[in-house]
Amino acid sequence: MIEPFANNHQSMQVGELIIENQEDKIIIYGDLDLYFNDLGYQQAKKLHELTTKIMQAFENVDENNKKTLSSKEKSDRSDDSIDNPFL
């Protein structure tokens, strides 16, 4: 189980659903079919535990403690324009 917003390197998988941890966001993508059986119950339980931890992280943070954007989305982009090599 990941620790929400704690670092930029944890991830977990539930079925085909991928959950990636960042210090400023949680990224969730993929598909998950929850069948009404034991496996579906275990997967739903994992999702419930994760979303509970995420909600606790939101509820336990104060305004002065919020992290600034430092994820890949911001740090990997450059503001420089480049010519399109395909033209």
HTML snippet that shows the backbone in 3Dmol.js (N, CA, C, O; Angstrom):
<script src="https://3Dmol.org/build/3Dmol-min.js"></script>
<div id="view" style="width:600px;height:400px;position:relative"></div>
<script>
const pdb = `
ATOM      1  N   MET A   1       0.845  -1.178   0.000  1.00  0.00           N
ATOM      2  CA  MET A   1       0.000   0.000   0.000  1.00  0.00           C
ATOM      3  C   MET A   1       0.893   1.246   0.000  1.00  0.00           C
ATOM      4  O   MET A   1       1.868   1.324   0.747  1.00  0.00           O
ATOM      5  N   ILE A   2       0.550   2.195  -0.831  1.00  0.00           N
ATOM      6  CA  ILE A   2       1.332   3.423  -0.903  1.00  0.00           C
ATOM      7  C   ILE A   2       0.973   4.362   0.249  1.00  0.00           C
ATOM      8  O   ILE A   2      -0.095   4.247   0.851  1.00  0.00           O
ATOM      9  N   GLU A   3       1.874   5.282   0.539  1.00  0.00           N
ATOM     10  CA  GLU A   3       1.612   6.369   1.478  1.00  0.00           C
ATOM     11  C   GLU A   3       1.302   7.606   0.639  1.00  0.00           C
ATOM     12  O   GLU A   3       2.226   8.209   0.093  1.00  0.00           O
ATOM     13  N   PRO A   4       0.043   8.003   0.519  1.00  0.00           N
ATOM     14  CA  PRO A   4      -0.334   9.094  -0.384  1.00  0.00           C
ATOM     15  C   PRO A   4       0.450  10.383  -0.139  1.00  0.00           C
ATOM     16  O   PRO A   4       0.601  10.837   0.995  1.00  0.00           O
ATOM     17  N   PHE A   5       0.940  10.954  -1.237  1.00  0.00           N
ATOM     18  CA  PHE A   5       1.640  12.238  -1.267  1.00  0.00           C
ATOM     19  C   PHE A   5       2.963  12.225  -0.502  1.00  0.00           C
ATOM     20  O   PHE A   5       3.488  13.289  -0.172  1.00  0.00           O
ATOM     21  N   ALA A   6       3.505  11.058  -0.218  1.00  0.00           N
ATOM     22  CA  ALA A   6       4.717  10.968   0.595  1.00  0.00           C
ATOM     23  C   ALA A   6       5.992  11.017  -0.236  1.00  0.00           C
ATOM     24  O   ALA A   6       7.033  11.438   0.268  1.00  0.00           O
ATOM     25  N   ASN A   7       5.936  10.597  -1.498  1.00  0.00           N
ATOM     26  CA  ASN A   7       7.151  10.528  -2.311  1.00  0.00           C
ATOM     27  C   ASN A   7       6.773  10.434  -3.777  1.00  0.00           C
ATOM     28  O   ASN A   7       5.594  10.400  -4.129  1.00  0.00           O
ATOM     29  N   ASN A   8       7.783  10.391  -4.620  1.00  0.00           N
ATOM     30  CA  ASN A   8       7.568  10.326  -6.064  1.00  0.00           C
ATOM     31  C   ASN A   8       7.947   8.976  -6.658  1.00  0.00           C
ATOM     32  O   ASN A   8       8.213   8.895  -7.857  1.00  0.00           O
ATOM     33  N   HIS A   9       7.979   7.925  -5.863  1.00  0.00           N
ATOM     34  CA  HIS A   9       8.437   6.658  -6.429  1.00  0.00           C
ATOM     35  C   HIS A   9       7.559   5.451  -6.117  1.00  0.00           C
ATOM     36  O   HIS A   9       7.852   4.365  -6.617  1.00  0.00           O
ATOM     37  N   GLN A  10       6.519   5.577  -5.333  1.00  0.00           N
ATOM     38  CA  GLN A  10       5.680   4.429  -5.028  1.00  0.00           C
ATOM     39  C   GLN A  10       4.577   4.268  -6.057  1.00  0.00           C
ATOM     40  O   GLN A  10       4.071   5.245  -6.609  1.00  0.00           O
ATOM     41  N   SER A  11       4.217   3.021  -6.304  1.00  0.00           N
ATOM     42  CA  SER A  11       3.051   2.735  -7.132  1.00  0.00           C
ATOM     43  C   SER A  11       2.457   1.413  -6.663  1.00  0.00           C
ATOM     44  O   SER A  11       3.101   0.637  -5.957  1.00  0.00           O
ATOM     45  N   MET A  12       1.225   1.178  -7.071  1.00  0.00           N
ATOM     46  CA  MET A  12       0.579  -0.083  -6.761  1.00  0.00           C
ATOM     47  C   MET A  12      -0.390  -0.403  -7.878  1.00  0.00           C
ATOM     48  O   MET A  12      -0.728   0.460  -8.688  1.00  0.00           O
ATOM     49  N   GLN A  13      -0.832  -1.641  -7.918  1.00  0.00           N
ATOM     50  CA  GLN A  13      -1.739  -2.079  -8.956  1.00  0.00           C
ATOM     51  C   GLN A  13      -2.857  -2.892  -8.331  1.00  0.00           C
ATOM     52  O   GLN A  13      -2.625  -3.741  -7.471  1.00  0.00           O
ATOM     53  N   VAL A  14      -4.084  -2.613  -8.784  1.00  0.00           N
ATOM     54  CA  VAL A  14      -5.251  -3.391  -8.400  1.00  0.00           C
ATOM     55  C   VAL A  14      -5.904  -3.818  -9.703  1.00  0.00           C
ATOM     56  O   VAL A  14      -6.445  -2.980 -10.425  1.00  0.00           O
ATOM     57  N   GLY A  15      -5.864  -5.106 -10.014  1.00  0.00           N
ATOM     58  CA  GLY A  15      -6.318  -5.550 -11.326  1.00  0.00           C
ATOM     59  C   GLY A  15      -5.445  -4.897 -12.379  1.00  0.00           C
ATOM     60  O   GLY A  15      -4.219  -4.991 -12.321  1.00  0.00           O
ATOM     61  N   GLU A  16      -6.067  -4.239 -13.335  1.00  0.00           N
ATOM     62  CA  GLU A  16      -5.321  -3.492 -14.355  1.00  0.00           C
ATOM     63  C   GLU A  16      -5.294  -1.993 -14.044  1.00  0.00           C
ATOM     64  O   GLU A  16      -4.899  -1.190 -14.889  1.00  0.00           O
ATOM     65  N   LEU A  17      -5.709  -1.625 -12.848  1.00  0.00           N
ATOM     66  CA  LEU A  17      -5.712  -0.227 -12.415  1.00  0.00           C
ATOM     67  C   LEU A  17      -4.372   0.098 -11.778  1.00  0.00           C
ATOM     68  O   LEU A  17      -3.944  -0.579 -10.843  1.00  0.00           O
ATOM     69  N   ILE A  18      -3.711   1.129 -12.278  1.00  0.00           N
ATOM     70  CA  ILE A  18      -2.407   1.547 -11.785  1.00  0.00           C
ATOM     71  C   ILE A  18      -2.579   2.823 -10.961  1.00  0.00           C
ATOM     72  O   ILE A  18      -3.254   3.761 -11.384  1.00  0.00           O
ATOM     73  N   ILE A  19      -1.961   2.845  -9.783  1.00  0.00           N
ATOM     74  CA  ILE A  19      -1.988   4.016  -8.919  1.00  0.00           C
ATOM     75  C   ILE A  19      -0.547   4.445  -8.684  1.00  0.00           C
ATOM     76  O   ILE A  19       0.245   3.687  -8.123  1.00  0.00           O
ATOM     77  N   GLU A  20      -0.202   5.659  -9.112  1.00  0.00           N
ATOM     78  CA  GLU A  20       1.149   6.186  -8.942  1.00  0.00           C
ATOM     79  C   GLU A  20       1.135   7.315  -7.924  1.00  0.00           C
ATOM     80  O   GLU A  20       0.262   8.182  -7.950  1.00  0.00           O
ATOM     81  N   ASN A  21       2.095   7.293  -7.044  1.00  0.00           N
ATOM     82  CA  ASN A  21       2.206   8.281  -5.987  1.00  0.00           C
ATOM     83  C   ASN A  21       3.127   9.409  -6.420  1.00  0.00           C
ATOM     84  O   ASN A  21       4.189   9.161  -6.992  1.00  0.00           O
ATOM     85  N   GLN A  22       2.732  10.632  -6.154  1.00  0.00           N
ATOM     86  CA  GLN A  22       3.571  11.810  -6.332  1.00  0.00           C
ATOM     87  C   GLN A  22       3.443  12.623  -5.056  1.00  0.00           C
ATOM     88  O   GLN A  22       2.520  12.401  -4.272  1.00  0.00           O
ATOM     89  N   GLU A  23       4.343  13.548  -4.840  1.00  0.00           N
ATOM     90  CA  GLU A  23       4.255  14.381  -3.648  1.00  0.00           C
ATOM     91  C   GLU A  23       3.098  15.365  -3.717  1.00  0.00           C
ATOM     92  O   GLU A  23       2.606  15.816  -2.683  1.00  0.00           O
ATOM     93  N   ASP A  24       2.656  15.704  -4.932  1.00  0.00           N
ATOM     94  CA  ASP A  24       1.587  16.688  -5.067  1.00  0.00           C
ATOM     95  C   ASP A  24       0.325  16.138  -5.712  1.00  0.00           C
ATOM     96  O   ASP A  24      -0.650  16.871  -5.875  1.00  0.00           O
ATOM     97  N   LYS A  25       0.322  14.857  -6.083  1.00  0.00           N
ATOM     98  CA  LYS A  25      -0.870  14.281  -6.695  1.00  0.00           C
ATOM     99  C   LYS A  25      -0.783  12.757  -6.688  1.00  0.00           C
ATOM    100  O   LYS A  25       0.287  12.174  -6.512  1.00  0.00           O
ATOM    101  N   ILE A  26      -1.929  12.139  -6.883  1.00  0.00           N
ATOM    102  CA  ILE A  26      -2.032  10.692  -7.059  1.00  0.00           C
ATOM    103  C   ILE A  26      -2.562  10.491  -8.474  1.00  0.00           C
ATOM    104  O   ILE A  26      -3.570  11.091  -8.847  1.00  0.00           O
ATOM    105  N   ILE A  27      -1.896   9.653  -9.264  1.00  0.00           N
ATOM    106  CA  ILE A  27      -2.290   9.395 -10.644  1.00  0.00           C
ATOM    107  C   ILE A  27      -2.908   8.004 -10.696  1.00  0.00           C
ATOM    108  O   ILE A  27      -2.290   7.028 -10.271  1.00  0.00           O
ATOM    109  N   ILE A  28      -4.143   7.915 -11.225  1.00  0.00           N
ATOM    110  CA  ILE A  28      -4.844   6.636 -11.319  1.00  0.00           C
ATOM    111  C   ILE A  28      -5.264   6.446 -12.768  1.00  0.00           C
ATOM    112  O   ILE A  28      -5.923   7.307 -13.351  1.00  0.00           O
ATOM    113  N   TYR A  29      -4.878   5.306 -13.350  1.00  0.00           N
ATOM    114  CA  TYR A  29      -5.279   5.024 -14.725  1.00  0.00           C
ATOM    115  C   TYR A  29      -5.387   3.516 -14.941  1.00  0.00           C
ATOM    116  O   TYR A  29      -4.843   2.722 -14.173  1.00  0.00           O
ATOM    117  N   GLY A  30      -6.087   3.145 -15.983  1.00  0.00           N
ATOM    118  CA  GLY A  30      -6.270   1.732 -16.306  1.00  0.00           C
ATOM    119  C   GLY A  30      -7.718   1.315 -16.142  1.00  0.00           C
ATOM    120  O   GLY A  30      -8.615   2.152 -16.052  1.00  0.00           O
ATOM    121  N   ASP A  31      -7.931   0.020 -16.106  1.00  0.00           N
ATOM    122  CA  ASP A  31      -9.268  -0.556 -15.999  1.00  0.00           C
ATOM    123  C   ASP A  31      -9.334  -1.517 -14.828  1.00  0.00           C
ATOM    124  O   ASP A  31      -8.344  -2.150 -14.462  1.00  0.00           O
ATOM    125  N   LEU A  32     -10.502  -1.610 -14.259  1.00  0.00           N
ATOM    126  CA  LEU A  32     -10.724  -2.574 -13.197  1.00  0.00           C
ATOM    127  C   LEU A  32     -12.144  -3.091 -13.302  1.00  0.00           C
ATOM    128  O   LEU A  32     -13.097  -2.315 -13.243  1.00  0.00           O
ATOM    129  N   ASP A  33     -12.289  -4.385 -13.456  1.00  0.00           N
ATOM    130  CA  ASP A  33     -13.595  -5.027 -13.431  1.00  0.00           C
ATOM    131  C   ASP A  33     -13.760  -5.663 -12.062  1.00  0.00           C
ATOM    132  O   ASP A  33     -13.040  -6.600 -11.719  1.00  0.00           O
ATOM    133  N   LEU A  34     -14.701  -5.158 -11.282  1.00  0.00           N
ATOM    134  CA  LEU A  34     -14.963  -5.718  -9.967  1.00  0.00           C
ATOM    135  C   LEU A  34     -16.086  -6.754 -10.097  1.00  0.00           C
ATOM    136  O   LEU A  34     -17.260  -6.405 -10.221  1.00  0.00           O
ATOM    137  N   TYR A  35     -15.706  -8.007 -10.065  1.00  0.00           N
ATOM    138  CA  TYR A  35     -16.687  -9.081 -10.129  1.00  0.00           C
ATOM    139  C   TYR A  35     -17.210  -9.377  -8.739  1.00  0.00           C
ATOM    140  O   TYR A  35     -16.519  -9.152  -7.746  1.00  0.00           O
ATOM    141  N   PHE A  36     -18.420  -9.878  -8.669  1.00  0.00           N
ATOM    142  CA  PHE A  36     -19.069 -10.185  -7.403  1.00  0.00           C
ATOM    143  C   PHE A  36     -18.605 -11.561  -6.926  1.00  0.00           C
ATOM    144  O   PHE A  36     -19.373 -12.522  -6.883  1.00  0.00           O
ATOM    145  N   ASN A  37     -17.308 -11.618  -6.567  1.00  0.00           N
ATOM    146  CA  ASN A  37     -16.709 -12.853  -6.064  1.00  0.00           C
ATOM    147  C   ASN A  37     -15.610 -12.486  -5.073  1.00  0.00           C
ATOM    148  O   ASN A  37     -15.458 -11.316  -4.723  1.00  0.00           O
ATOM    149  N   ASP A  38     -14.845 -13.473  -4.620  1.00  0.00           N
ATOM    150  CA  ASP A  38     -13.807 -13.223  -3.622  1.00  0.00           C
ATOM    151  C   ASP A  38     -12.728 -12.268  -4.124  1.00  0.00           C
ATOM    152  O   ASP A  38     -12.291 -11.383  -3.388  1.00  0.00           O
ATOM    153  N   LEU A  39     -12.292 -12.441  -5.381  1.00  0.00           N
ATOM    154  CA  LEU A  39     -11.272 -11.552  -5.930  1.00  0.00           C
ATOM    155  C   LEU A  39     -11.794 -10.122  -6.022  1.00  0.00           C
ATOM    156  O   LEU A  39     -11.080  -9.181  -5.677  1.00  0.00           O
ATOM    157  N   GLY A  40     -13.026  -9.949  -6.482  1.00  0.00           N
ATOM    158  CA  GLY A  40     -13.625  -8.627  -6.564  1.00  0.00           C
ATOM    159  C   GLY A  40     -13.714  -7.973  -5.195  1.00  0.00           C
ATOM    160  O   GLY A  40     -13.488  -6.771  -5.052  1.00  0.00           O
ATOM    161  N   TYR A  41     -14.051  -8.785  -4.182  1.00  0.00           N
ATOM    162  CA  TYR A  41     -14.118  -8.265  -2.808  1.00  0.00           C
ATOM    163  C   TYR A  41     -12.745  -7.791  -2.351  1.00  0.00           C
ATOM    164  O   TYR A  41     -12.634  -6.711  -1.770  1.00  0.00           O
ATOM    165  N   GLN A  42     -11.703  -8.566  -2.597  1.00  0.00           N
ATOM    166  CA  GLN A  42     -10.345  -8.181  -2.188  1.00  0.00           C
ATOM    167  C   GLN A  42      -9.894  -6.915  -2.907  1.00  0.00           C
ATOM    168  O   GLN A  42      -9.267  -6.048  -2.299  1.00  0.00           O
ATOM    169  N   GLN A  43     -10.208  -6.803  -4.198  1.00  0.00           N
ATOM    170  CA  GLN A  43      -9.838  -5.603  -4.950  1.00  0.00           C
ATOM    171  C   GLN A  43     -10.594  -4.376  -4.439  1.00  0.00           C
ATOM    172  O   GLN A  43     -10.010  -3.302  -4.301  1.00  0.00           O
ATOM    173  N   ALA A  44     -11.889  -4.531  -4.159  1.00  0.00           N
ATOM    174  CA  ALA A  44     -12.675  -3.415  -3.627  1.00  0.00           C
ATOM    175  C   ALA A  44     -12.149  -3.000  -2.259  1.00  0.00           C
ATOM    176  O   ALA A  44     -12.118  -1.812  -1.935  1.00  0.00           O
ATOM    177  N   LYS A  45     -11.738  -3.969  -1.465  1.00  0.00           N
ATOM    178  CA  LYS A  45     -11.195  -3.676  -0.141  1.00  0.00           C
ATOM    179  C   LYS A  45      -9.901  -2.870  -0.248  1.00  0.00           C
ATOM    180  O   LYS A  45      -9.696  -1.927   0.516  1.00  0.00           O
ATOM    181  N   LYS A  46      -9.011  -3.237  -1.206  1.00  0.00           N
ATOM    182  CA  LYS A  46      -7.769  -2.479  -1.428  1.00  0.00           C
ATOM    183  C   LYS A  46      -8.071  -1.040  -1.842  1.00  0.00           C
ATOM    184  O   LYS A  46      -7.450  -0.101  -1.344  1.00  0.00           O
ATOM    185  N   LEU A  47      -9.030  -0.873  -2.759  1.00  0.00           N
ATOM    186  CA  LEU A  47      -9.397   0.475  -3.195  1.00  0.00           C
ATOM    187  C   LEU A  47      -9.962   1.291  -2.035  1.00  0.00           C
ATOM    188  O   LEU A  47      -9.663   2.478  -1.898  1.00  0.00           O
ATOM    189  N   HIS A  48     -10.763   0.661  -1.218  1.00  0.00           N
ATOM    190  CA  HIS A  48     -11.341   1.348  -0.060  1.00  0.00           C
ATOM    191  C   HIS A  48     -10.239   1.788   0.909  1.00  0.00           C
ATOM    192  O   HIS A  48     -10.261   2.917   1.401  1.00  0.00           O
ATOM    193  N   GLU A  49      -9.287   0.911   1.181  1.00  0.00           N
ATOM    194  CA  GLU A  49      -8.176   1.258   2.070  1.00  0.00           C
ATOM    195  C   GLU A  49      -7.359   2.413   1.493  1.00  0.00           C
ATOM    196  O   GLU A  49      -6.967   3.328   2.217  1.00  0.00           O
ATOM    197  N   LEU A  50      -7.107   2.363   0.187  1.00  0.00           N
ATOM    198  CA  LEU A  50      -6.336   3.425  -0.453  1.00  0.00           C
ATOM    199  C   LEU A  50      -7.073   4.761  -0.396  1.00  0.00           C
ATOM    200  O   LEU A  50      -6.490   5.775  -0.014  1.00  0.00           O
ATOM    201  N   THR A  51      -8.353   4.766  -0.775  1.00  0.00           N
ATOM    202  CA  THR A  51      -9.085   6.031  -0.781  1.00  0.00           C
ATOM    203  C   THR A  51      -9.255   6.577   0.637  1.00  0.00           C
ATOM    204  O   THR A  51      -9.310   7.791   0.829  1.00  0.00           O
ATOM    205  N   THR A  52      -9.338   5.698   1.621  1.00  0.00           N
ATOM    206  CA  THR A  52      -9.396   6.154   3.012  1.00  0.00           C
ATOM    207  C   THR A  52      -8.096   6.852   3.392  1.00  0.00           C
ATOM    208  O   THR A  52      -8.120   7.902   4.035  1.00  0.00           O
ATOM    209  N   LYS A  53      -6.954   6.273   2.996  1.00  0.00           N
ATOM    210  CA  LYS A  53      -5.659   6.898   3.288  1.00  0.00           C
ATOM    211  C   LYS A  53      -5.503   8.232   2.565  1.00  0.00           C
ATOM    212  O   LYS A  53      -4.945   9.179   3.117  1.00  0.00           O
ATOM    213  N   ILE A  54      -5.996   8.306   1.330  1.00  0.00           N
ATOM    214  CA  ILE A  54      -5.923   9.559   0.572  1.00  0.00           C
ATOM    215  C   ILE A  54      -6.765  10.631   1.262  1.00  0.00           C
ATOM    216  O   ILE A  54      -6.318  11.768   1.411  1.00  0.00           O
ATOM    217  N   MET A  55      -7.973  10.278   1.680  1.00  0.00           N
ATOM    218  CA  MET A  55      -8.835  11.242   2.366  1.00  0.00           C
ATOM    219  C   MET A  55      -8.219  11.689   3.689  1.00  0.00           C
ATOM    220  O   MET A  55      -8.319  12.863   4.047  1.00  0.00           O
ATOM    221  N   GLN A  56      -7.591  10.783   4.410  1.00  0.00           N
ATOM    222  CA  GLN A  56      -6.933  11.148   5.667  1.00  0.00           C
ATOM    223  C   GLN A  56      -5.793  12.134   5.415  1.00  0.00           C
ATOM    224  O   GLN A  56      -5.582  13.058   6.201  1.00  0.00           O
ATOM    225  N   ALA A  57      -5.057  11.936   4.315  1.00  0.00           N
ATOM    226  CA  ALA A  57      -3.968  12.859   3.982  1.00  0.00           C
ATOM    227  C   ALA A  57      -4.519  14.257   3.722  1.00  0.00           C
ATOM    228  O   ALA A  57      -3.936  15.246   4.168  1.00  0.00           O
ATOM    229  N   PHE A  58      -5.641  14.348   3.001  1.00  0.00           N
ATOM    230  CA  PHE A  58      -6.261  15.656   2.756  1.00  0.00           C
ATOM    231  C   PHE A  58      -6.744  16.291   4.056  1.00  0.00           C
ATOM    232  O   PHE A  58      -6.573  17.492   4.265  1.00  0.00           O
ATOM    233  N   GLU A  59      -7.337  15.502   4.913  1.00  0.00           N
ATOM    234  CA  GLU A  59      -7.908  16.035   6.151  1.00  0.00           C
ATOM    235  C   GLU A  59      -6.848  16.428   7.172  1.00  0.00           C
ATOM    236  O   GLU A  59      -7.097  17.290   8.014  1.00  0.00           O
ATOM    237  N   ASN A  60      -5.673  15.814   7.111  1.00  0.00           N
ATOM    238  CA  ASN A  60      -4.634  16.064   8.104  1.00  0.00           C
ATOM    239  C   ASN A  60      -3.651  17.157   7.715  1.00  0.00           C
ATOM    240  O   ASN A  60      -2.755  17.474   8.498  1.00  0.00           O
ATOM    241  N   VAL A  61      -3.787  17.738   6.543  1.00  0.00           N
ATOM    242  CA  VAL A  61      -2.848  18.760   6.111  1.00  0.00           C
ATOM    243  C   VAL A  61      -3.395  20.147   6.477  1.00  0.00           C
ATOM    244  O   VAL A  61      -4.592  20.405   6.357  1.00  0.00           O
ATOM    245  N   ASP A  62      -2.507  21.021   6.918  1.00  0.00           N
ATOM    246  CA  ASP A  62      -2.933  22.400   7.147  1.00  0.00           C
ATOM    247  C   ASP A  62      -2.486  23.251   5.958  1.00  0.00           C
ATOM    248  O   ASP A  62      -1.643  22.823   5.170  1.00  0.00           O
ATOM    249  N   GLU A  63      -3.033  24.419   5.832  1.00  0.00           N
ATOM    250  CA  GLU A  63      -2.767  25.288   4.675  1.00  0.00           C
ATOM    251  C   GLU A  63      -1.283  25.635   4.523  1.00  0.00           C
ATOM    252  O   GLU A  63      -0.807  25.779   3.397  1.00  0.00           O
ATOM    253  N   ASN A  64      -0.554  25.771   5.609  1.00  0.00           N
ATOM    254  CA  ASN A  64       0.861  26.123   5.538  1.00  0.00           C
ATOM    255  C   ASN A  64       1.746  24.943   5.160  1.00  0.00           C
ATOM    256  O   ASN A  64       2.919  25.124   4.833  1.00  0.00           O
ATOM    257  N   ASN A  65       1.203  23.765   5.203  1.00  0.00           N
ATOM    258  CA  ASN A  65       1.977  22.556   4.979  1.00  0.00           C
ATOM    259  C   ASN A  65       1.797  21.981   3.577  1.00  0.00           C
ATOM    260  O   ASN A  65       2.454  20.997   3.237  1.00  0.00           O
ATOM    261  N   LYS A  66       0.927  22.566   2.755  1.00  0.00           N
ATOM    262  CA  LYS A  66       0.679  22.025   1.422  1.00  0.00           C
ATOM    263  C   LYS A  66       1.931  22.130   0.567  1.00  0.00           C
ATOM    264  O   LYS A  66       2.640  23.136   0.596  1.00  0.00           O
ATOM    265  N   LYS A  67       2.188  21.084  -0.186  1.00  0.00           N
ATOM    266  CA  LYS A  67       3.389  21.027  -1.024  1.00  0.00           C
ATOM    267  C   LYS A  67       3.154  21.773  -2.329  1.00  0.00           C
ATOM    268  O   LYS A  67       2.045  21.786  -2.863  1.00  0.00           O
ATOM    269  N   THR A  68       4.198  22.384  -2.826  1.00  0.00           N
ATOM    270  CA  THR A  68       4.101  23.061  -4.110  1.00  0.00           C
ATOM    271  C   THR A  68       4.271  22.038  -5.220  1.00  0.00           C
ATOM    272  O   THR A  68       4.774  20.938  -4.990  1.00  0.00           O
ATOM    273  N   LEU A  69       3.856  22.399  -6.408  1.00  0.00           N
ATOM    274  CA  LEU A  69       3.956  21.483  -7.542  1.00  0.00           C
ATOM    275  C   LEU A  69       5.411  21.122  -7.806  1.00  0.00           C
ATOM    276  O   LEU A  69       6.251  21.993  -8.031  1.00  0.00           O
ATOM    277  N   SER A  70       5.693  19.827  -7.777  1.00  0.00           N
ATOM    278  CA  SER A  70       7.052  19.381  -8.057  1.00  0.00           C
ATOM    279  C   SER A  70       7.032  18.080  -8.837  1.00  0.00           C
ATOM    280  O   SER A  70       8.053  17.400  -8.935  1.00  0.00           O
ATOM    281  N   SER A  71       5.901  17.732  -9.383  1.00  0.00           N
ATOM    282  CA  SER A  71       5.767  16.455 -10.070  1.00  0.00           C
ATOM    283  C   SER A  71       6.436  16.488 -11.438  1.00  0.00           C
ATOM    284  O   SER A  71       6.936  17.520 -11.886  1.00  0.00           O
ATOM    285  N   LYS A  72       6.431  15.328 -12.088  1.00  0.00           N
ATOM    286  CA  LYS A  72       7.027  15.197 -13.410  1.00  0.00           C
ATOM    287  C   LYS A  72       6.397  16.168 -14.405  1.00  0.00           C
ATOM    288  O   LYS A  72       7.089  16.703 -15.271  1.00  0.00           O
ATOM    289  N   GLU A  73       5.106  16.395 -14.287  1.00  0.00           N
ATOM    290  CA  GLU A  73       4.407  17.262 -15.229  1.00  0.00           C
ATOM    291  C   GLU A  73       5.054  18.633 -15.284  1.00  0.00           C
ATOM    292  O   GLU A  73       5.193  19.202 -16.367  1.00  0.00           O
ATOM    293  N   LYS A  74       5.448  19.171 -14.156  1.00  0.00           N
ATOM    294  CA  LYS A  74       6.046  20.504 -14.139  1.00  0.00           C
ATOM    295  C   LYS A  74       7.543  20.452 -14.409  1.00  0.00           C
ATOM    296  O   LYS A  74       8.053  21.270 -15.175  1.00  0.00           O
ATOM    297  N   SER A  75       8.259  19.513 -13.801  1.00  0.00           N
ATOM    298  CA  SER A  75       9.713  19.547 -13.861  1.00  0.00           C
ATOM    299  C   SER A  75      10.293  19.028 -15.181  1.00  0.00           C
ATOM    300  O   SER A  75      11.434  19.356 -15.507  1.00  0.00           O
ATOM    301  N   ASP A  76       9.552  18.238 -15.942  1.00  0.00           N
ATOM    302  CA  ASP A  76      10.080  17.700 -17.192  1.00  0.00           C
ATOM    303  C   ASP A  76       9.877  18.634 -18.380  1.00  0.00           C
ATOM    304  O   ASP A  76      10.469  18.419 -19.437  1.00  0.00           O
ATOM    305  N   ARG A  77       9.076  19.634 -18.232  1.00  0.00           N
ATOM    306  CA  ARG A  77       8.768  20.508 -19.362  1.00  0.00           C
ATOM    307  C   ARG A  77       9.696  21.706 -19.396  1.00  0.00           C
ATOM    308  O   ARG A  77      10.030  22.293 -18.367  1.00  0.00           O
ATOM    309  N   SER A  78      10.097  22.048 -20.597  1.00  0.00           N
ATOM    310  CA  SER A  78      10.887  23.268 -20.727  1.00  0.00           C
ATOM    311  C   SER A  78       9.999  24.323 -21.376  1.00  0.00           C
ATOM    312  O   SER A  78       9.089  23.993 -22.137  1.00  0.00           O
ATOM    313  N   ASP A  79      10.258  25.557 -21.084  1.00  0.00           N
ATOM    314  CA  ASP A  79       9.467  26.647 -21.647  1.00  0.00           C
ATOM    315  C   ASP A  79       9.996  27.088 -23.002  1.00  0.00           C
ATOM    316  O   ASP A  79       9.439  27.998 -23.617  1.00  0.00           O
ATOM    317  N   ASP A  80      11.061  26.457 -23.476  1.00  0.00           N
ATOM    318  CA  ASP A  80      11.651  26.824 -24.748  1.00  0.00           C
ATOM    319  C   ASP A  80      10.839  26.246 -25.909  1.00  0.00           C
ATOM    320  O   ASP A  80      10.387  25.102 -25.849  1.00  0.00           O
ATOM    321  N   SER A  81      10.661  27.031 -26.947  1.00  0.00           N
ATOM    322  CA  SER A  81      10.016  26.550 -28.161  1.00  0.00           C
ATOM    323  C   SER A  81      11.071  25.954 -29.072  1.00  0.00           C
ATOM    324  O   SER A  81      12.187  26.465 -29.167  1.00  0.00           O
ATOM    325  N   ILE A  82      10.715  24.883 -29.733  1.00  0.00           N
ATOM    326  CA  ILE A  82      11.636  24.277 -30.697  1.00  0.00           C
ATOM    327  C   ILE A  82      10.943  24.166 -32.032  1.00  0.00           C
ATOM    328  O   ILE A  82       9.716  24.083 -32.093  1.00  0.00           O
ATOM    329  N   ASP A  83      11.727  24.165 -33.122  1.00  0.00           N
ATOM    330  CA  ASP A  83      11.176  24.003 -34.445  1.00  0.00           C
ATOM    331  C   ASP A  83      10.703  22.578 -34.645  1.00  0.00           C
ATOM    332  O   ASP A  83      11.302  21.633 -34.130  1.00  0.00           O
ATOM    333  N   ASN A  84       9.620  22.430 -35.398  1.00  0.00           N
ATOM    334  CA  ASN A  84       9.097  21.119 -35.712  1.00  0.00           C
ATOM    335  C   ASN A  84      10.010  20.460 -36.758  1.00  0.00           C
ATOM    336  O   ASN A  84      10.116  20.966 -37.875  1.00  0.00           O
ATOM    337  N   PRO A  85      10.665  19.350 -36.422  1.00  0.00           N
ATOM    338  CA  PRO A  85      11.602  18.715 -37.361  1.00  0.00           C
ATOM    339  C   PRO A  85      10.902  18.032 -38.537  1.00  0.00           C
ATOM    340  O   PRO A  85      11.571  17.621 -39.485  1.00  0.00           O
ATOM    341  N   PHE A  86       9.585  17.903 -38.501  1.00  0.00           N
ATOM    342  CA  PHE A  86       8.852  17.202 -39.558  1.00  0.00           C
ATOM    343  C   PHE A  86       8.321  18.130 -40.614  1.00  0.00           C
ATOM    344  O   PHE A  86       7.679  17.678 -41.562  1.00  0.00           O
ATOM    345  N   LEU A  87       8.571  19.422 -40.481  1.00  0.00           N
ATOM    346  CA  LEU A  87       8.106  20.376 -41.493  1.00  0.00           C
ATOM    347  C   LEU A  87       9.170  20.644 -42.511  1.00  0.00           C
ATOM    348  O   LEU A  87       8.953  21.424 -43.439  1.00  0.00           O
TER     349      LEU A  87
END
`;
const viewer = $3Dmol.createViewer("view");
viewer.addModel(pdb, "pdb");
viewer.setStyle({}, {cartoon: {color: "spectrum"}});
viewer.zoomTo();
viewer.render();
</script>
